[in-house]
Amino acid sequence: MRPKLARTPLTFALALTFVFYLGLGLAYDGFHSARVLANLCNGQAVLAIAALGAGVVILSGSIDLSVGSLVALASVGIATAITRAECPATLAILLVLLGGALFGGLQGAAIQAF
C-alpha cells in the first residue's frame, strides 16, 4: 500500500521549508527577495544530492552512514584550498571532486571488503 502524498517525507520537508520561508518573510524585511530564494534552493540542492547518494547505497543493500562525513570533509577541503592556499575556485572544486571521488571509492571498497 502506497502512502498518501501528504504523509511522505518529501512533502513534509517541502511544506516545512515553505512555512519557514513565509514566516521568516513576515519577520524580516527583504527576506522574500530573489537572492534569498536562490540561496535557499542552492542549499536544498546540496542536501538532495547527498540524500540521493545515500539512498542508492541503502537500496543496493549496504548501509553507509559516511556520506555526511565525506560531505563535511569536502566542504572543509574546498574552504581551506580557497582561503589558505589561495587556490582558484575552479581548481579547488576540481581537486575536491577528485579527492572526494577517490576517498569515497576507498570507503566503498573498505565497506565491501569488511
Disulfide bonds with the S-S distance in Angstrom:
none
